[in-house]
């Protein structure tokens, strides 16, 4: 029997390239992957919560409340920007229709 594919054979499993990052936890999100890469390849550890002071205590990427606050601040800024845009657009329509 002949094969139709002229593809080169795959290298054996022991010759396949491997990642230098050894995961201890299942990587359920991209954030977990980045945290593991930072820790293992670059030696960057997350600071303890007592090390976080000032605004970094409330807006950080290390703790869940810090991440939540960053998301809420982003959505809040987008909401305020959209509201200001629509109010400005409505005022512009009213002034152009009243002068005509």
Gaussian input, Z-matrix of N, CA and C with variables (Angstrom, degrees):
# hf/3-21g

backbone

0 1
 N
 C     1     B1
 C     2     B2     1     A1
 N     3     B3     2     A2     1     D1
 C     4     B4     3     A3     2     D2
 C     5     B5     4     A4     3     D3
 N     6     B6     5     A5     4     D4
 C     7     B7     6     A6     5     D5
 C     8     B8     7     A7     6     D6
 N     9     B9     8     A8     7     D7
 C    10    B10     9     A9     8     D8
 C    11    B11    10    A10     9     D9
 N    12    B12    11    A11    10    D10
 C    13    B13    12    A12    11    D11
 C    14    B14    13    A13    12    D12
 N    15    B15    14    A14    13    D13
 C    16    B16    15    A15    14    D14
 C    17    B17    16    A16    15    D15
 N    18    B18    17    A17    16    D16
 C    19    B19    18    A18    17    D17
 C    20    B20    19    A19    18    D18
 N    21    B21    20    A20    19    D19
 C    22    B22    21    A21    20    D20
 C    23    B23    22    A22    21    D21
 N    24    B24    23    A23    22    D22
 C    25    B25    24    A24    23    D23
 C    26    B26    25    A25    24    D24
 N    27    B27    26    A26    25    D25
 C    28    B28    27    A27    26    D26
 C    29    B29    28    A28    27    D27
 N    30    B30    29    A29    28    D28
 C    31    B31    30    A30    29    D29
 C    32    B32    31    A31    30    D30
 N    33    B33    32    A32    31    D31
 C    34    B34    33    A33    32    D32
 C    35    B35    34    A34    33    D33
 N    36    B36    35    A35    34    D34
 C    37    B37    36    A36    35    D35
 C    38    B38    37    A37    36    D36
 N    39    B39    38    A38    37    D37
 C    40    B40    39    A39    38    D38
 C    41    B41    40    A40    39    D39
 N    42    B42    41    A41    40    D40
 C    43    B43    42    A42    41    D41
 C    44    B44    43    A43    42    D42
 N    45    B45    44    A44    43    D43
 C    46    B46    45    A45    44    D44
 C    47    B47    46    A46    45    D45
 N    48    B48    47    A47    46    D46
 C    49    B49    48    A48    47    D47
 C    50    B50    49    A49    48    D48
 N    51    B51    50    A50    49    D49
 C    52    B52    51    A51    50    D50
 C    53    B53    52    A52    51    D51
 N    54    B54    53    A53    52    D52
 C    55    B55    54    A54    53    D53
 C    56    B56    55    A55    54    D54
 N    57    B57    56    A56    55    D55
 C    58    B58    57    A57    56    D56
 C    59    B59    58    A58    57    D57
 N    60    B60    59    A59    58    D58
 C    61    B61    60    A60    59    D59
 C    62    B62    61    A61    60    D60
 N    63    B63    62    A62    61    D61
 C    64    B64    63    A63    62    D62
 C    65    B65    64    A64    63    D63
 N    66    B66    65    A65    64    D64
 C    67    B67    66    A66    65    D65
 C    68    B68    67    A67    66    D66
 N    69    B69    68    A68    67    D67
 C    70    B70    69    A69    68    D68
 C    71    B71    70    A70    69    D69
 N    72    B72    71    A71    70    D70
 C    73    B73    72    A72    71    D71
 C    74    B74    73    A73    72    D72
 N    75    B75    74    A74    73    D73
 C    76    B76    75    A75    74    D74
 C    77    B77    76    A76    75    D75
 N    78    B78    77    A77    76    D76
 C    79    B79    78    A78    77    D77
 C    80    B80    79    A79    78    D78
 N    81    B81    80    A80    79    D79
 C    82    B82    81    A81    80    D80
 C    83    B83    82    A82    81    D81
 N    84    B84    83    A83    82    D82
 C    85    B85    84    A84    83    D83
 C    86    B86    85    A85    84    D84
 N    87    B87    86    A86    85    D85
 C    88    B88    87    A87    86    D86
 C    89    B89    88    A88    87    D87
 N    90    B90    89    A89    88    D88
 C    91    B91    90    A90    89    D89
 C    92    B92    91    A91    90    D90
 N    93    B93    92    A92    91    D91
 C    94    B94    93    A93    92    D92
 C    95    B95    94    A94    93    D93
 N    96    B96    95    A95    94    D94
 C    97    B97    96    A96    95    D95
 C    98    B98    97    A97    96    D96
 N    99    B99    98    A98    97    D97
 C   100   B100    99    A99    98    D98
 C   101   B101   100   A100    99    D99
 N   102   B102   101   A101   100   D100
 C   103   B103   102   A102   101   D101
 C   104   B104   103   A103   102   D102
 N   105   B105   104   A104   103   D103
 C   106   B106   105   A105   104   D104
 C   107   B107   106   A106   105   D105
 N   108   B108   107   A107   106   D106
 C   109   B109   108   A108   107   D107
 C   110   B110   109   A109   108   D108
 N   111   B111   110   A110   109   D109
 C   112   B112   111   A111   110   D110
 C   113   B113   112   A112   111   D111
 N   114   B114   113   A113   112   D112
 C   115   B115   114   A114   113   D113
 C   116   B116   115   A115   114   D114
 N   117   B117   116   A116   115   D115
 C   118   B118   117   A117   116   D116
 C   119   B119   118   A118   117   D117
 N   120   B120   119   A119   118   D118
 C   121   B121   120   A120   119   D119
 C   122   B122   121   A121   120   D120
 N   123   B123   122   A122   121   D121
 C   124   B124   123   A123   122   D122
 C   125   B125   124   A124   123   D123
 N   126   B126   125   A125   124   D124
 C   127   B127   126   A126   125   D125
 C   128   B128   127   A127   126   D126
 N   129   B129   128   A128   127   D127
 C   130   B130   129   A129   128   D128
 C   131   B131   130   A130   129   D129
 N   132   B132   131   A131   130   D130
 C   133   B133   132   A132   131   D131
 C   134   B134   133   A133   132   D132
 N   135   B135   134   A134   133   D133
 C   136   B136   135   A135   134   D134
 C   137   B137   136   A136   135   D135
 N   138   B138   137   A137   136   D136
 C   139   B139   138   A138   137   D137
 C   140   B140   139   A139   138   D138
 N   141   B141   140   A140   139   D139
 C   142   B142   141   A141   140   D140
 C   143   B143   142   A142   141   D141
 N   144   B144   143   A143   142   D142
 C   145   B145   144   A144   143   D143
 C   146   B146   145   A145   144   D144
 N   147   B147   146   A146   145   D145
 C   148   B148   147   A147   146   D146
 C   149   B149   148   A148   147   D147
 N   150   B150   149   A149   148   D148
 C   151   B151   150   A150   149   D149
 C   152   B152   151   A151   150   D150
 N   153   B153   152   A152   151   D151
 C   154   B154   153   A153   152   D152
 C   155   B155   154   A154   153   D153
 N   156   B156   155   A155   154   D154
 C   157   B157   156   A156   155   D155
 C   158   B158   157   A157   156   D156
 N   159   B159   158   A158   157   D157
 C   160   B160   159   A159   158   D158
 C   161   B161   160   A160   159   D159
 N   162   B162   161   A161   160   D160
 C   163   B163   162   A162   161   D161
 C   164   B164   163   A163   162   D162
 N   165   B165   164   A164   163   D163
 C   166   B166   165   A165   164   D164
 C   167   B167   166   A166   165   D165
 N   168   B168   167   A167   166   D166
 C   169   B169   168   A168   167   D167
 C   170   B170   169   A169   168   D168
 N   171   B171   170   A170   169   D169
 C   172   B172   171   A171   170   D170
 C   173   B173   172   A172   171   D171
 N   174   B174   173   A173   172   D172
 C   175   B175   174   A174   173   D173
 C   176   B176   175   A175   174   D174
 N   177   B177   176   A176   175   D175
 C   178   B178   177   A177   176   D176
 C   179   B179   178   A178   177   D177
 N   180   B180   179   A179   178   D178
 C   181   B181   180   A180   179   D179
 C   182   B182   181   A181   180   D180
 N   183   B183   182   A182   181   D181
 C   184   B184   183   A183   182   D182
 C   185   B185   184   A184   183   D183
 N   186   B186   185   A185   184   D184
 C   187   B187   186   A186   185   D185
 C   188   B188   187   A187   186   D186
 N   189   B189   188   A188   187   D187
 C   190   B190   189   A189   188   D188
 C   191   B191   190   A190   189   D189
 N   192   B192   191   A191   190   D190
 C   193   B193   192   A192   191   D191
 C   194   B194   193   A193   192   D192
 N   195   B195   194   A194   193   D193
 C   196   B196   195   A195   194   D194
 C   197   B197   196   A196   195   D195
 N   198   B198   197   A197   196   D196
 C   199   B199   198   A198   197   D197
 C   200   B200   199   A199   198   D198
 N   201   B201   200   A200   199   D199
 C   202   B202   201   A201   200   D200
 C   203   B203   202   A202   201   D201
 N   204   B204   203   A203   202   D202
 C   205   B205   204   A204   203   D203
 C   206   B206   205   A205   204   D204
 N   207   B207   206   A206   205   D205
 C   208   B208   207   A207   206   D206
 C   209   B209   208   A208   207   D207
 N   210   B210   209   A209   208   D208
 C   211   B211   210   A210   209   D209
 C   212   B212   211   A211   210   D210
 N   213   B213   212   A212   211   D211
 C   214   B214   213   A213   212   D212
 C   215   B215   214   A214   213   D213
 N   216   B216   215   A215   214   D214
 C   217   B217   216   A216   215   D215
 C   218   B218   217   A217   216   D216
 N   219   B219   218   A218   217   D217
 C   220   B220   219   A219   218   D218
 C   221   B221   220   A220   219   D219
 N   222   B222   221   A221   220   D220
 C   223   B223   222   A222   221   D221
 C   224   B224   223   A223   222   D222
 N   225   B225   224   A224   223   D223
 C   226   B226   225   A225   224   D224
 C   227   B227   226   A226   225   D225
 N   228   B228   227   A227   226   D226
 C   229   B229   228   A228   227   D227
 C   230   B230   229   A229   228   D228
 N   231   B231   230   A230   229   D229
 C   232   B232   231   A231   230   D230
 C   233   B233   232   A232   231   D231
 N   234   B234   233   A233   232   D232
 C   235   B235   234   A234   233   D233
 C   236   B236   235   A235   234   D234
 N   237   B237   236   A236   235   D235
 C   238   B238   237   A237   236   D236
 C   239   B239   238   A238   237   D237
 N   240   B240   239   A239   238   D238
 C   241   B241   240   A240   239   D239
 C   242   B242   241   A241   240   D240
 N   243   B243   242   A242   241   D241
 C   244   B244   243   A243   242   D242
 C   245   B245   244   A244   243   D243
 N   246   B246   245   A245   244   D244
 C   247   B247   246   A246   245   D245
 C   248   B248   247   A247   246   D246
 N   249   B249   248   A248   247   D247
 C   250   B250   249   A249   248   D248
 C   251   B251   250   A250   249   D249
 N   252   B252   251   A251   250   D250
 C   253   B253   252   A252   251   D251
 C   254   B254   253   A253   252   D252
 N   255   B255   254   A254   253   D253
 C   256   B256   255   A255   254   D254
 C   257   B257   256   A256   255   D255
 N   258   B258   257   A257   256   D256
 C   259   B259   258   A258   257   D257
 C   260   B260   259   A259   258   D258
 N   261   B261   260   A260   259   D259
 C   262   B262   261   A261   260   D260
 C   263   B263   262   A262   261   D261
 N   264   B264   263   A263   262   D262
 C   265   B265   264   A264   263   D263
 C   266   B266   265   A265   264   D264
 N   267   B267   266   A266   265   D265
 C   268   B268   267   A267   266   D266
 C   269   B269   268   A268   267   D267
 N   270   B270   269   A269   268   D268
 C   271   B271   270   A270   269   D269
 C   272   B272   271   A271   270   D270
 N   273   B273   272   A272   271   D271
 C   274   B274   273   A273   272   D272
 C   275   B275   274   A274   273   D273
 N   276   B276   275   A275   274   D274
 C   277   B277   276   A276   275   D275
 C   278   B278   277   A277   276   D276
 N   279   B279   278   A278   277   D277
 C   280   B280   279   A279   278   D278
 C   281   B281   280   A280   279   D279
 N   282   B282   281   A281   280   D280
 C   283   B283   282   A282   281   D281
 C   284   B284   283   A283   282   D282
 N   285   B285   284   A284   283   D283
 C   286   B286   285   A285   284   D284
 C   287   B287   286   A286   285   D285
 N   288   B288   287   A287   286   D286
 C   289   B289   288   A288   287   D287
 C   290   B290   289   A289   288   D288
 N   291   B291   290   A290   289   D289
 C   292   B292   291   A291   290   D290
 C   293   B293   292   A292   291   D291
 N   294   B294   293   A293   292   D292
 C   295   B295   294   A294   293   D293
 C   296   B296   295   A295   294   D294
 N   297   B297   296   A296   295   D295
 C   298   B298   297   A297   296   D296
 C   299   B299   298   A298   297   D297

   B1=1.4405
   B2=1.5255
   B3=1.3094
   B4=1.4579
   B5=1.5203
   B6=1.3175
   B7=1.4639
   B8=1.5209
   B9=1.2854
   B10=1.4552
   B11=1.5174
   B12=1.2963
   B13=1.4632
   B14=1.5200
   B15=1.3165
   B16=1.4642
   B17=1.5309
   B18=1.3373
   B19=1.4652
   B20=1.5202
   B21=1.3326
   B22=1.4636
   B23=1.5262
   B24=1.2960
   B25=1.4644
   B26=1.5246
   B27=1.3315
   B28=1.4588
   B29=1.5191
   B30=1.3332
   B31=1.4696
   B32=1.5165
   B33=1.3108
   B34=1.4656
   B35=1.5305
   B36=1.3307
   B37=1.4682
   B38=1.5232
   B39=1.3272
   B40=1.4649
   B41=1.5309
   B42=1.3056
   B43=1.4638
   B44=1.5303
   B45=1.3238
   B46=1.4580
   B47=1.5249
   B48=1.3459
   B49=1.4666
   B50=1.5182
   B51=1.2987
   B52=1.4636
   B53=1.5255
   B54=1.3089
   B55=1.4481
   B56=1.5274
   B57=1.3406
   B58=1.4634
   B59=1.5211
   B60=1.3269
   B61=1.4611
   B62=1.5184
   B63=1.3135
   B64=1.4646
   B65=1.5237
   B66=1.3069
   B67=1.4616
   B68=1.5175
   B69=1.3139
   B70=1.4542
   B71=1.5097
   B72=1.3166
   B73=1.4576
   B74=1.5191
   B75=1.3201
   B76=1.4677
   B77=1.5224
   B78=1.3157
   B79=1.4565
   B80=1.5129
   B81=1.3310
   B82=1.4565
   B83=1.5128
   B84=1.3259
   B85=1.4560
   B86=1.5153
   B87=1.3091
   B88=1.4530
   B89=1.5254
   B90=1.3381
   B91=1.4595
   B92=1.5152
   B93=1.3417
   B94=1.4599
   B95=1.5230
   B96=1.3267
   B97=1.4619
   B98=1.5208
   B99=1.3216
   B100=1.4618
   B101=1.5235
   B102=1.3250
   B103=1.4638
   B104=1.5218
   B105=1.3216
   B106=1.4662
   B107=1.5207
   B108=1.3223
   B109=1.4664
   B110=1.5174
   B111=1.3332
   B112=1.4593
   B113=1.5222
   B114=1.3288
   B115=1.4572
   B116=1.5214
   B117=1.3252
   B118=1.4539
   B119=1.5240
   B120=1.3195
   B121=1.4573
   B122=1.5173
   B123=1.3294
   B124=1.4553
   B125=1.5208
   B126=1.3212
   B127=1.4549
   B128=1.5164
   B129=1.3327
   B130=1.4632
   B131=1.5218
   B132=1.2952
   B133=1.4592
   B134=1.5221
   B135=1.3042
   B136=1.4581
   B137=1.5322
   B138=1.3298
   B139=1.4685
   B140=1.5258
   B141=1.3118
   B142=1.4675
   B143=1.5298
   B144=1.3183
   B145=1.4675
   B146=1.5258
   B147=1.3378
   B148=1.4694
   B149=1.5256
   B150=1.3432
   B151=1.4681
   B152=1.5208
   B153=1.3123
   B154=1.4561
   B155=1.5210
   B156=1.3235
   B157=1.4593
   B158=1.5163
   B159=1.3104
   B160=1.4621
   B161=1.5180
   B162=1.3313
   B163=1.4684
   B164=1.5209
   B165=1.3431
   B166=1.4676
   B167=1.5321
   B168=1.3233
   B169=1.4652
   B170=1.5243
   B171=1.3427
   B172=1.4594
   B173=1.5201
   B174=1.3352
   B175=1.4642
   B176=1.5199
   B177=1.3349
   B178=1.4635
   B179=1.5200
   B180=1.3199
   B181=1.4638
   B182=1.5254
   B183=1.3163
   B184=1.4584
   B185=1.5226
   B186=1.3197
   B187=1.4613
   B188=1.5260
   B189=1.3159
   B190=1.4677
   B191=1.5297
   B192=1.3536
   B193=1.4696
   B194=1.5319
   B195=1.3189
   B196=1.4654
   B197=1.5134
   B198=1.3277
   B199=1.4674
   B200=1.5240
   B201=1.3291
   B202=1.4608
   B203=1.5218
   B204=1.3252
   B205=1.4567
   B206=1.5247
   B207=1.3305
   B208=1.4656
   B209=1.5231
   B210=1.3236
   B211=1.4632
   B212=1.5221
   B213=1.3244
   B214=1.4638
   B215=1.5299
   B216=1.3192
   B217=1.4641
   B218=1.5283
   B219=1.3177
   B220=1.4650
   B221=1.5192
   B222=1.3332
   B223=1.4652
   B224=1.5255
   B225=1.3161
   B226=1.4592
   B227=1.5179
   B228=1.3239
   B229=1.4677
   B230=1.5239
   B231=1.3257
   B232=1.4635
   B233=1.5317
   B234=1.3315
   B235=1.4614
   B236=1.5143
   B237=1.3296
   B238=1.4667
   B239=1.5258
   B240=1.3363
   B241=1.4617
   B242=1.5287
   B243=1.3332
   B244=1.4648
   B245=1.5288
   B246=1.3322
   B247=1.4628
   B248=1.5329
   B249=1.3167
   B250=1.4662
   B251=1.5304
   B252=1.3287
   B253=1.4630
   B254=1.5235
   B255=1.3310
   B256=1.4607
   B257=1.5278
   B258=1.3258
   B259=1.4630
   B260=1.5273
   B261=1.3190
   B262=1.4683
   B263=1.5260
   B264=1.3238
   B265=1.4627
   B266=1.5345
   B267=1.3435
   B268=1.4614
   B269=1.5287
   B270=1.3323
   B271=1.4692
   B272=1.5252
   B273=1.3178
   B274=1.4588
   B275=1.5324
   B276=1.3436
   B277=1.4665
   B278=1.5296
   B279=1.3468
   B280=1.4669
   B281=1.5326
   B282=1.3124
   B283=1.4635
   B284=1.5164
   B285=1.3332
   B286=1.4673
   B287=1.5254
   B288=1.3250
   B289=1.4666
   B290=1.5325
   B291=1.3089
   B292=1.4774
   B293=1.5166
   B294=1.3191
   B295=1.4533
   B296=1.5233
   B297=1.3237
   B298=1.4581
   B299=1.5122
   A1=109.01
   A2=117.35
   A3=121.39
   A4=109.29
   A5=115.94
   A6=120.43
   A7=109.18
   A8=116.30
   A9=121.74
   A10=112.22
   A11=117.10
   A12=122.01
   A13=110.22
   A14=116.13
   A15=121.84
   A16=110.59
   A17=116.71
   A18=122.13
   A19=110.00
   A20=116.32
   A21=117.53
   A22=110.04
   A23=115.61
   A24=120.28
   A25=109.57
   A26=116.34
   A27=121.43
   A28=109.66
   A29=116.93
   A30=118.12
   A31=110.35
   A32=117.32
   A33=119.61
   A34=110.79
   A35=116.04
   A36=121.85
   A37=112.21
   A38=118.17
   A39=119.24
   A40=111.70
   A41=119.33
   A42=122.68
   A43=112.25
   A44=117.42
   A45=120.70
   A46=109.47
   A47=117.96
   A48=119.46
   A49=110.76
   A50=115.37
   A51=120.55
   A52=109.14
   A53=115.15
   A54=121.28
   A55=109.59
   A56=117.70
   A57=118.98
   A58=112.73
   A59=117.49
   A60=121.42
   A61=108.89
   A62=116.47
   A63=122.24
   A64=107.09
   A65=116.70
   A66=119.77
   A67=110.86
   A68=114.20
   A69=120.55
   A70=111.17
   A71=115.96
   A72=121.04
   A73=108.42
   A74=117.55
   A75=117.74
   A76=109.80
   A77=115.92
   A78=120.03
   A79=108.89
   A80=115.95
   A81=120.69
   A82=111.97
   A83=117.98
   A84=119.81
   A85=109.34
   A86=115.18
   A87=121.06
   A88=110.76
   A89=116.81
   A90=120.67
   A91=112.75
   A92=116.47
   A93=119.73
   A94=110.74
   A95=116.68
   A96=120.32
   A97=110.62
   A98=117.26
   A99=121.18
   A100=110.65
   A101=116.91
   A102=120.78
   A103=110.86
   A104=117.35
   A105=120.74
   A106=111.40
   A107=117.52
   A108=120.31
   A109=110.19
   A110=117.20
   A111=120.15
   A112=111.09
   A113=115.80
   A114=120.11
   A115=111.93
   A116=117.21
   A117=119.97
   A118=113.52
   A119=118.06
   A120=119.39
   A121=112.97
   A122=116.64
   A123=119.78
   A124=113.58
   A125=118.19
   A126=121.47
   A127=113.56
   A128=117.95
   A129=121.97
   A130=108.37
   A131=116.62
   A132=121.80
   A133=109.57
   A134=116.51
   A135=120.93
   A136=108.80
   A137=117.37
   A138=118.83
   A139=110.67
   A140=115.26
   A141=119.93
   A142=108.16
   A143=116.06
   A144=119.38
   A145=112.01
   A146=118.15
   A147=119.66
   A148=110.80
   A149=117.88
   A150=120.65
   A151=111.93
   A152=117.60
   A153=121.29
   A154=109.08
   A155=116.58
   A156=121.09
   A157=109.37
   A158=115.63
   A159=121.04
   A160=111.21
   A161=116.07
   A162=120.66
   A163=111.29
   A164=118.47
   A165=121.10
   A166=111.69
   A167=115.59
   A168=119.61
   A169=110.62
   A170=117.05
   A171=121.39
   A172=113.55
   A173=117.92
   A174=122.40
   A175=108.61
   A176=116.51
   A177=120.88
   A178=109.22
   A179=116.30
   A180=120.30
   A181=111.58
   A182=117.32
   A183=120.45
   A184=113.19
   A185=117.48
   A186=120.38
   A187=110.10
   A188=115.71
   A189=119.63
   A190=112.55
   A191=119.04
   A192=117.54
   A193=112.44
   A194=117.58
   A195=120.71
   A196=111.63
   A197=116.87
   A198=120.63
   A199=110.54
   A200=115.97
   A201=120.31
   A202=110.31
   A203=117.75
   A204=120.78
   A205=111.34
   A206=117.91
   A207=120.50
   A208=110.77
   A209=116.69
   A210=120.76
   A211=110.39
   A212=117.09
   A213=120.15
   A214=111.65
   A215=117.05
   A216=120.01
   A217=110.46
   A218=117.25
   A219=120.71
   A220=110.77
   A221=117.06
   A222=120.29
   A223=111.11
   A224=117.61
   A225=120.81
   A226=111.65
   A227=116.79
   A228=120.76
   A229=110.44
   A230=116.81
   A231=120.15
   A232=111.18
   A233=117.05
   A234=121.00
   A235=112.33
   A236=117.05
   A237=121.06
   A238=110.18
   A239=116.94
   A240=120.68
   A241=110.88
   A242=117.07
   A243=120.90
   A244=110.57
   A245=117.43
   A246=120.78
   A247=110.50
   A248=117.28
   A249=120.68
   A250=110.44
   A251=116.97
   A252=120.57
   A253=111.05
   A254=117.12
   A255=119.96
   A256=111.78
   A257=117.64
   A258=119.62
   A259=110.29
   A260=116.66
   A261=120.32
   A262=110.60
   A263=116.71
   A264=121.39
   A265=110.95
   A266=116.28
   A267=120.69
   A268=110.35
   A269=118.12
   A270=121.91
   A271=110.74
   A272=116.69
   A273=121.03
   A274=110.17
   A275=117.54
   A276=121.46
   A277=111.18
   A278=116.13
   A279=120.34
   A280=111.20
   A281=118.00
   A282=120.82
   A283=111.45
   A284=117.24
   A285=119.00
   A286=110.98
   A287=119.46
   A288=121.70
   A289=111.31
   A290=119.02
   A291=120.83
   A292=111.66
   A293=119.12
   A294=121.52
   A295=111.58
   A296=117.80
   A297=120.02
   A298=112.56
   D1=134.76
   D2=-179.70
   D3=-106.07
   D4=150.58
   D5=177.90
   D6=-96.25
   D7=145.79
   D8=-179.89
   D9=-84.21
   D10=-23.59
   D11=-177.07
   D12=-83.72
   D13=130.85
   D14=177.22
   D15=-102.27
   D16=25.00
   D17=-177.99
   D18=-72.19
   D19=147.31
   D20=174.80
   D21=-69.39
   D22=151.17
   D23=-179.56
   D24=-69.82
   D25=146.63
   D26=176.97
   D27=-70.46
   D28=145.06
   D29=176.72
   D30=-68.00
   D31=157.27
   D32=178.02
   D33=-61.11
   D34=160.62
   D35=-175.48
   D36=-60.04
   D37=-33.33
   D38=-178.70
   D39=-75.53
   D40=-11.57
   D41=178.59
   D42=-100.23
   D43=-3.93
   D44=-179.13
   D45=-70.78
   D46=144.96
   D47=177.86
   D48=-66.63
   D49=144.46
   D50=-179.33
   D51=-120.47
   D52=158.51
   D53=178.95
   D54=-86.63
   D55=141.68
   D56=176.64
   D57=-74.13
   D58=-10.70
   D59=-178.24
   D60=-90.00
   D61=119.63
   D62=176.71
   D63=-101.19
   D64=114.83
   D65=-176.03
   D66=-87.08
   D67=138.73
   D68=177.06
   D69=-100.45
   D70=-22.64
   D71=-177.43
   D72=-121.21
   D73=152.82
   D74=175.01
   D75=-66.58
   D76=130.92
   D77=-177.46
   D78=-83.26
   D79=97.83
   D80=-176.05
   D81=-91.03
   D82=-10.02
   D83=178.96
   D84=-151.81
   D85=165.86
   D86=178.81
   D87=-63.94
   D88=-33.55
   D89=179.41
   D90=-62.36
   D91=-39.82
   D92=176.84
   D93=-64.07
   D94=-40.06
   D95=179.11
   D96=-61.93
   D97=-45.52
   D98=179.89
   D99=-62.56
   D100=-41.77
   D101=178.83
   D102=-61.14
   D103=-43.66
   D104=179.56
   D105=-66.00
   D106=-40.93
   D107=179.33
   D108=-64.69
   D109=-43.82
   D110=177.76
   D111=-58.98
   D112=-44.03
   D113=-176.10
   D114=-68.35
   D115=-45.02
   D116=-172.31
   D117=-85.38
   D118=-42.16
   D119=-176.14
   D120=-84.98
   D121=-38.25
   D122=-174.30
   D123=-107.32
   D124=-6.68
   D125=178.63
   D126=71.31
   D127=23.15
   D128=-178.93
   D129=-91.74
   D130=116.92
   D131=178.41
   D132=-102.03
   D133=150.26
   D134=176.62
   D135=-68.86
   D136=137.48
   D137=179.73
   D138=-71.25
   D139=152.91
   D140=175.52
   D141=-69.15
   D142=155.84
   D143=-176.60
   D144=-62.92
   D145=-25.50
   D146=178.78
   D147=-74.75
   D148=-20.14
   D149=179.10
   D150=-78.61
   D151=-18.59
   D152=-178.51
   D153=-83.93
   D154=120.29
   D155=-179.22
   D156=-128.43
   D157=162.93
   D158=177.47
   D159=66.79
   D160=-145.30
   D161=-177.82
   D162=-69.23
   D163=-21.47
   D164=178.75
   D165=-66.95
   D166=-21.41
   D167=177.66
   D168=-67.22
   D169=-31.94
   D170=-175.98
   D171=-101.76
   D172=-23.31
   D173=179.92
   D174=-126.61
   D175=95.47
   D176=179.07
   D177=-146.61
   D178=170.11
   D179=-179.93
   D180=-105.29
   D181=9.21
   D182=-176.55
   D183=-96.53
   D184=-32.79
   D185=-177.21
   D186=-112.37
   D187=154.38
   D188=179.22
   D189=-62.92
   D190=-44.36
   D191=176.63
   D192=-62.10
   D193=-35.21
   D194=177.90
   D195=-65.10
   D196=-42.58
   D197=177.27
   D198=-64.90
   D199=-42.73
   D200=179.72
   D201=-60.44
   D202=-43.39
   D203=179.99
   D204=-64.11
   D205=-36.23
   D206=176.65
   D207=-64.43
   D208=-42.41
   D209=178.86
   D210=-64.73
   D211=-46.02
   D212=-179.52
   D213=-63.82
   D214=-38.30
   D215=177.72
   D216=-65.71
   D217=-40.53
   D218=178.40
   D219=-63.05
   D220=-48.02
   D221=178.42
   D222=-63.45
   D223=-37.80
   D224=178.68
   D225=-63.55
   D226=-43.83
   D227=178.61
   D228=-63.35
   D229=-42.70
   D230=178.07
   D231=-63.10
   D232=-41.56
   D233=179.45
   D234=-64.42
   D235=-44.95
   D236=179.52
   D237=-64.70
   D238=-40.43
   D239=178.77
   D240=-63.54
   D241=-44.49
   D242=179.26
   D243=-64.03
   D244=-42.33
   D245=179.55
   D246=-63.07
   D247=-43.94
   D248=179.53
   D249=-63.81
   D250=-40.01
   D251=179.22
   D252=-63.09
   D253=-48.08
   D254=-178.32
   D255=-66.93
   D256=-36.10
   D257=177.28
   D258=-66.53
   D259=-41.39
   D260=178.98
   D261=-65.41
   D262=-40.61
   D263=179.35
   D264=-65.38
   D265=-39.50
   D266=178.97
   D267=-65.92
   D268=-42.69
   D269=177.83
   D270=-62.24
   D271=-38.48
   D272=-179.28
   D273=-65.73
   D274=-39.86
   D275=178.44
   D276=-66.10
   D277=-40.49
   D278=-178.99
   D279=-65.64
   D280=-41.81
   D281=-178.50
   D282=-70.71
   D283=-35.71
   D284=179.26
   D285=-73.06
   D286=-34.06
   D287=179.48
   D288=-76.68
   D289=-30.58
   D290=179.64
   D291=-76.60
   D292=-27.40
   D293=179.00
   D294=-82.79
   D295=-19.92
   D296=-177.54
   D297=-83.48

